[in-house]
Amino acid sequence: MGIADTAGAAERQLSVDLLIVGGGIMGLWAAVHAERLGIDALLVDAGEPGQGASGGLLGALMPHMPDRWSDKKQFQFDALVSLENEIAALEAATGLSAGYRRCGRLVPLPKPHLRKIAQRHSQDAEVNWHVGDRRYRWNVLDVPPLSGWITPEAGEAGFVHDTLAARVSPRRYIAVLRAYLGSARHVRVAQNLAIGRIDPAAGLATCDNRSAIRFGHCIVAAGYRSFPLLDELTKPLAVSLGQPVKGQAALLRAEVDPELPVVFLDGLYIVPHEDGHVAIGSTSENSFADGFSTDDKLDDLLAKSRALVPALGGAAVVERWAGLRPKAIDRDPMVGPHPDHPNLVALTGGFKVSFGLAHRLAEAAIAFVAENRETPVLPASFTLESHIAAARRKG
């Protein structure tokens, strides 16, 4: 059915089994799963799919720490492990590359007490980071595993080298998902079509151009724009179910080995990509005047990245980027049916973990709306009901 370029489809008063609101990484994956199950679906996006926070630069796929294991950490671990095969299947279907690589992560340990913690984490990884005979490591080293990448002075107490972390090119990944949907038989995609209001009881979504779309089920996957839509359906709430958080990142031209591990220190990620570029980022700003401009906060990250990785010292900045990521009130992803409107399902709030979890979270969201599908088991803190309860407590 392919891609529709404007809101014209809605002017014909479309009626669909499933309406997916939002074309970021979450919404695109929901559409992929709908296509696989043969569900008649329409994905709508206020702009061009993948052009929001999902169209950023970083693409770091980082696991939680291996200690204090929980259902949430197990869910993320399983998702990160399975993503490799999911991307490979999409690449085979489209002939495109998502720029995925399980490159690992390198973390300097600046203080002696951090090494003791890291050694405990290494033991935790032996217990928790495995699938059958396949094991991932949290190695504690005296020196970096390779020279010429991270400055040895950064790790006074050594370095951690984990083998579970990976990275993907955000824009190539989005392009692969869009290409897959471009030849879809059951899913249509309409861009430049904003949804202003959703009435689950009537099965009606009203567009900003005053046209409407009738639906059987609706998945709200519009990033930070999901929160006002969900708030409207969840009154009374003293506080919103979520907020946008600004992130800034940069892309540098640097001819480095794309097999090099991601570097992480104090919130800064340095991510080598396949095409002679290195991404650095990102800030997390709860307060901002302009969510889409860069400033001295990004300059600070650039200075720190060049001090940490000398090879970036003379690397030219080819792009500066800023965008808004969806942070749910309880921080974890927000997925599942609305307690008062079971035909409406949330799929948002991924914040910093969306790219590693989107395929599994979207699969769960689709299972809630598909016939004869087993109800998925999600970590309790991920559910929409849990977030609504948190919003009412904080209010």
VMD Tcl script that draws the C-alpha trace (Angstrom):
set ca {
  {0.00 0.00 0.00}
  {3.02 2.20 0.45}
  {3.49 5.81 1.51}
  {0.91 8.57 1.15}
  {2.48 12.02 1.04}
  {-0.28 14.20 2.47}
  {-3.41 14.24 4.57}
  {-5.59 13.61 1.54}
  {-6.28 10.04 2.62}
  {-8.04 11.29 5.75}
  {-10.29 13.59 3.73}
  {-11.92 10.43 2.33}
  {-13.00 9.49 5.86}
  {-10.84 6.41 6.13}
  {-11.89 3.54 8.34}
  {-9.19 1.12 9.52}
  {-8.87 -1.73 11.97}
  {-5.78 -0.12 13.52}
  {-4.65 3.49 13.61}
  {-1.01 4.08 14.64}
  {-0.41 7.70 15.64}
  {3.28 8.60 15.28}
  {5.97 7.52 12.85}
  {9.05 7.38 15.05}
  {10.94 4.18 15.83}
  {8.09 2.90 18.03}
  {5.32 3.61 15.54}
  {7.28 2.22 12.59}
  {7.92 -1.03 14.45}
  {4.23 -1.25 15.37}
  {3.44 -0.92 11.66}
  {5.97 -3.65 10.79}
  {4.39 -6.05 13.28}
  {0.91 -5.16 11.99}
  {2.04 -5.94 8.46}
  {3.46 -9.29 9.54}
  {0.11 -10.21 11.12}
  {-1.94 -8.96 8.19}
  {-3.70 -6.23 10.18}
  {-5.36 -3.46 8.19}
  {-3.50 -0.47 9.60}
  {-2.79 3.18 8.91}
  {0.25 4.93 10.38}
  {-0.03 8.72 10.47}
  {2.69 11.21 11.33}
  {2.47 14.96 11.84}
  {5.55 15.38 9.67}
  {7.72 12.85 7.90}
  {8.12 9.48 9.64}
  {11.42 9.22 11.49}
  {12.18 12.94 11.45}
  {11.70 13.54 15.18}
  {13.95 12.31 17.96}
  {14.26 8.97 16.15}
  {16.10 10.73 13.33}
  {19.01 11.76 15.54}
  {22.69 10.86 15.37}
  {23.78 8.67 18.27}
  {22.39 5.13 17.91}
  {24.00 3.70 21.07}
  {22.38 0.43 22.22}
  {23.51 0.14 25.81}
  {22.46 -2.48 28.37}
  {21.56 -1.86 31.99}
  {24.18 -2.76 34.59}
  {24.22 -6.53 35.17}
  {23.70 -6.23 38.94}
  {20.43 -6.35 40.93}
  {18.73 -8.32 38.17}
  {15.03 -7.70 37.59}
  {12.25 -8.35 35.09}
  {12.97 -4.93 33.59}
  {16.64 -5.72 33.04}
  {15.78 -9.16 31.64}
  {13.32 -7.59 29.19}
  {15.96 -5.15 27.98}
  {18.62 -7.86 27.74}
  {16.35 -10.10 25.65}
  {15.45 -7.16 23.41}
  {19.07 -6.16 22.81}
  {20.04 -9.74 21.97}
  {17.09 -10.29 19.62}
  {17.51 -6.96 17.80}
  {20.48 -8.30 15.83}
  {18.35 -10.91 14.06}
  {15.39 -8.54 13.65}
  {17.54 -6.00 11.85}
  {19.15 -8.71 9.73}
  {15.69 -9.85 8.60}
  {14.69 -6.32 7.61}
  {17.97 -5.78 5.79}
  {17.44 -9.03 3.86}
  {13.91 -7.95 2.91}
  {14.91 -4.46 1.75}
  {18.51 -4.80 0.56}
  {19.49 -1.85 2.76}
  {21.87 -1.58 5.69}
  {20.88 -0.22 9.11}
  {24.51 0.27 10.15}
  {24.19 -2.19 13.03}
  {27.21 -3.66 14.80}
  {27.70 -5.35 18.18}
  {30.80 -3.29 18.86}
  {30.86 -3.41 22.65}
  {31.41 -0.56 25.06}
  {34.50 0.87 26.74}
  {34.09 2.64 30.11}
  {37.07 4.26 31.86}
  {37.29 3.91 35.64}
  {38.69 7.22 36.95}
  {38.65 6.29 40.67}
  {39.85 3.18 42.56}
  {36.48 2.48 44.21}
  {34.90 2.20 40.75}
  {37.13 -0.77 39.92}
  {35.81 -2.70 42.92}
  {32.25 -2.04 41.77}
  {33.15 -3.04 38.22}
  {34.63 -6.33 39.42}
  {31.37 -7.15 41.20}
  {29.50 -6.30 38.01}
  {31.75 -8.66 36.10}
  {30.59 -11.50 38.34}
  {26.97 -10.38 37.90}
  {27.35 -10.49 34.12}
  {28.58 -14.09 34.31}
  {25.28 -14.97 35.97}
  {22.84 -12.76 34.05}
  {24.25 -11.96 30.61}
  {23.77 -15.18 28.71}
  {21.38 -16.93 26.35}
  {22.07 -20.65 26.38}
  {25.77 -21.04 25.66}
  {26.06 -17.52 24.28}
  {27.61 -15.27 26.93}
  {28.38 -11.56 27.07}
  {31.14 -10.22 29.27}
  {31.81 -7.27 31.56}
  {35.59 -7.41 31.43}
  {37.65 -5.34 33.85}
  {41.03 -4.42 32.34}
  {44.13 -2.54 33.46}
  {44.57 -0.81 30.11}
  {42.36 -0.24 27.06}
  {41.96 -3.37 24.90}
  {43.42 -1.51 21.92}
  {45.68 1.50 21.53}
  {45.00 4.76 19.73}
  {41.34 5.08 20.65}
  {40.64 6.19 24.23}
  {43.35 8.03 26.16}
  {44.89 5.67 28.77}
  {44.94 8.51 31.33}
  {41.13 8.41 31.47}
  {41.22 5.12 33.35}
  {43.31 5.66 36.46}
  {41.77 2.50 37.95}
  {41.38 0.65 34.66}
  {38.66 0.12 32.11}
  {35.48 -1.89 31.60}
  {35.00 -3.52 28.21}
  {31.53 -5.01 27.83}
  {30.68 -7.20 24.84}
  {26.87 -6.83 24.90}
  {26.59 -3.19 23.81}
  {25.93 -2.37 20.16}
  {25.16 0.56 17.90}
  {23.02 1.33 14.89}
  {22.80 4.26 12.50}
  {19.50 5.92 13.48}
  {18.73 7.32 10.04}
  {19.70 4.17 8.16}
  {17.62 2.12 10.58}
  {14.62 4.38 9.99}
  {15.21 4.12 6.23}
  {15.15 0.32 6.42}
  {11.86 0.34 8.35}
  {10.31 2.80 5.91}
  {11.50 0.78 2.93}
  {9.93 -2.35 4.40}
  {6.61 -0.53 4.83}
  {6.92 0.97 1.35}
  {6.05 -2.44 -0.11}
  {3.54 -3.36 2.60}
  {0.25 -5.04 1.64}
  {-1.74 -4.31 4.79}
  {-0.27 -1.07 6.16}
  {-0.54 2.43 4.74}
  {1.55 5.40 5.87}
  {0.33 9.01 5.73}
  {2.69 11.85 6.53}
  {2.01 15.53 7.22}
  {-1.16 14.54 9.05}
  {-1.48 15.64 12.68}
  {-3.99 14.10 15.07}
  {-5.50 16.68 17.41}
  {-7.93 14.56 19.42}
  {-8.76 10.90 19.91}
  {-12.18 9.61 21.02}
  {-11.73 5.89 21.77}
  {-15.40 5.37 22.68}
  {-16.47 6.58 19.24}
  {-13.44 5.05 17.55}
  {-12.66 8.41 16.00}
  {-9.43 10.40 15.59}
  {-9.86 14.03 14.59}
  {-7.13 15.53 12.45}
  {-5.94 19.12 12.68}
  {-7.46 19.71 9.24}
  {-10.84 18.73 10.78}
  {-11.13 15.52 8.83}
  {-11.36 12.29 10.80}
  {-10.27 8.66 10.78}
  {-12.41 5.86 12.16}
  {-10.62 2.98 13.87}
  {-11.20 -0.22 15.77}
  {-8.03 0.14 17.81}
  {-5.52 2.97 18.16}
  {-1.86 2.86 19.19}
  {-0.50 6.21 20.40}
  {3.21 6.26 19.52}
  {3.77 9.96 18.90}
  {6.80 10.45 21.15}
  {6.45 13.39 23.53}
  {3.32 14.47 21.64}
  {1.66 11.33 22.99}
  {1.42 12.76 26.49}
  {-1.18 15.51 25.84}
  {-3.32 13.02 23.91}
  {-3.17 10.52 26.77}
  {-3.60 13.20 29.45}
  {-6.85 14.28 27.82}
  {-8.20 10.74 28.20}
  {-7.00 10.28 31.78}
  {-8.55 13.16 33.70}
  {-8.26 14.15 36.44}
  {-4.47 14.34 36.50}
  {-2.62 17.03 38.42}
  {0.57 16.37 36.44}
  {1.16 15.14 32.91}
  {1.99 11.54 32.11}
  {5.27 12.69 30.62}
  {7.42 15.48 29.30}
  {9.82 16.24 26.47}
  {13.53 16.21 27.34}
  {15.94 18.02 25.04}
  {19.00 16.21 23.76}
  {21.90 17.65 21.78}
  {24.38 15.64 19.73}
  {26.96 16.12 16.99}
  {28.38 14.17 14.07}
  {32.10 14.37 13.32}
  {34.01 13.33 10.23}
  {36.68 10.94 11.49}
  {38.23 8.04 9.63}
  {38.28 5.58 12.51}
  {37.76 1.82 12.52}
  {33.97 1.19 12.65}
  {34.62 -1.90 14.75}
  {35.85 0.24 17.65}
  {33.73 0.09 20.82}
  {31.44 2.85 21.96}
  {33.08 4.99 24.65}
  {30.98 6.02 27.64}
  {31.81 8.29 30.57}
  {29.53 10.38 32.80}
  {26.65 10.55 30.34}
  {28.84 11.16 27.27}
  {28.70 8.63 24.43}
  {31.22 8.49 21.58}
  {29.89 6.20 18.84}
  {31.91 5.16 15.76}
  {29.77 4.52 12.68}
  {30.38 2.73 9.40}
  {30.70 5.68 7.07}
  {33.69 7.56 8.44}
  {31.67 9.41 11.04}
  {31.62 9.45 14.83}
  {28.58 10.61 16.78}
  {28.85 12.21 20.21}
  {26.08 13.05 22.65}
  {23.91 13.69 24.33}
  {22.61 16.22 26.77}
  {19.47 15.67 28.88}
  {17.76 19.00 29.45}
  {14.45 19.21 31.30}
  {14.31 22.99 30.90}
  {15.01 24.77 27.64}
  {13.88 27.76 25.61}
  {14.25 26.11 22.20}
  {14.09 22.34 21.87}
  {15.62 22.28 18.41}
  {18.69 24.53 18.63}
  {22.20 23.72 19.81}
  {24.29 25.78 22.17}
  {27.29 25.78 24.50}
  {26.10 22.56 26.19}
  {26.97 20.74 22.99}
  {30.26 22.62 22.77}
  {31.10 21.25 26.21}
  {30.38 17.69 25.05}
  {32.59 18.17 22.02}
  {35.46 19.39 24.20}
  {35.07 16.42 26.58}
  {34.93 13.93 23.70}
  {38.13 15.28 22.16}
  {39.93 15.09 25.49}
  {38.77 11.51 25.98}
  {39.47 10.35 22.40}
  {42.49 12.21 20.95}
  {41.71 10.91 17.44}
  {38.77 13.34 17.40}
  {40.98 16.35 18.10}
  {41.04 17.57 14.51}
  {37.76 15.99 13.39}
  {35.41 18.40 11.65}
  {31.87 18.75 12.94}
  {29.57 17.98 10.00}
  {26.25 18.27 11.86}
  {24.91 19.66 15.13}
  {21.54 18.24 16.17}
  {18.93 18.87 18.84}
  {15.59 17.18 19.43}
  {12.99 16.26 22.03}
  {12.74 12.78 23.53}
  {9.69 11.44 25.40}
  {10.26 10.87 29.12}
  {7.31 9.26 30.88}
  {6.53 10.35 34.42}
  {7.97 7.15 35.87}
  {10.89 7.21 33.36}
  {10.35 3.67 32.04}
  {8.65 3.09 28.68}
  {4.86 3.47 28.68}
  {3.10 0.59 26.92}
  {-0.31 -1.00 27.14}
  {-4.06 -0.44 26.98}
  {-5.71 2.47 28.73}
  {-7.64 1.22 31.78}
  {-10.77 3.18 30.75}
  {-10.41 2.71 26.98}
  {-9.17 -0.81 26.15}
  {-9.12 -0.13 22.40}
  {-6.48 2.55 22.91}
  {-2.89 1.44 23.54}
  {0.07 3.58 24.56}
  {3.50 3.02 22.99}
  {5.80 5.83 24.04}
  {8.15 7.09 26.75}
  {11.26 5.24 25.61}
  {13.46 8.29 26.35}
  {17.03 6.93 26.11}
  {16.24 3.25 25.47}
  {13.80 3.42 22.54}
  {16.14 2.09 19.86}
  {17.05 -1.02 21.81}
  {13.51 -1.88 22.93}
  {11.21 -0.55 20.18}
  {10.82 -3.86 18.33}
  {9.79 -5.73 21.51}
  {7.61 -2.94 22.91}
  {5.81 -2.55 19.60}
  {5.30 -6.31 19.40}
  {3.64 -6.15 22.83}
  {1.45 -3.21 21.77}
  {0.29 -5.05 18.67}
  {-0.47 -8.15 20.71}
  {-2.91 -6.10 22.79}
  {-4.93 -5.21 19.68}
  {-4.56 -8.36 17.56}
  {-7.13 -11.11 17.69}
  {-6.15 -14.49 19.10}
  {-2.83 -13.20 20.41}
  {-1.60 -14.06 23.87}
  {-1.52 -11.02 26.15}
  {2.16 -10.06 26.50}
  {3.92 -9.96 29.83}
  {5.62 -6.62 30.39}
  {7.54 -5.38 33.42}
  {4.94 -3.87 35.74}
  {6.63 -0.46 35.67}
  {6.26 -0.31 31.87}
  {2.46 -0.42 31.80}
  {0.29 2.61 31.14}
  {-1.66 1.80 34.30}
  {1.53 2.03 36.36}
  {2.35 5.45 34.91}
  {-1.18 6.72 35.50}
  {-0.90 5.63 39.13}
  {2.44 7.45 39.42}
  {0.94 10.63 37.95}
  {-1.92 10.52 40.43}
  {0.45 9.96 43.36}
  {2.66 12.85 42.33}
  {-0.32 15.09 41.79}
}
mol new
graphics top color blue
foreach p $ca { graphics top sphere $p radius 0.5 }
foreach p [lrange $ca 0 end-1] q [lrange $ca 1 end] { graphics top cylinder $p $q radius 0.2 }
display resetview
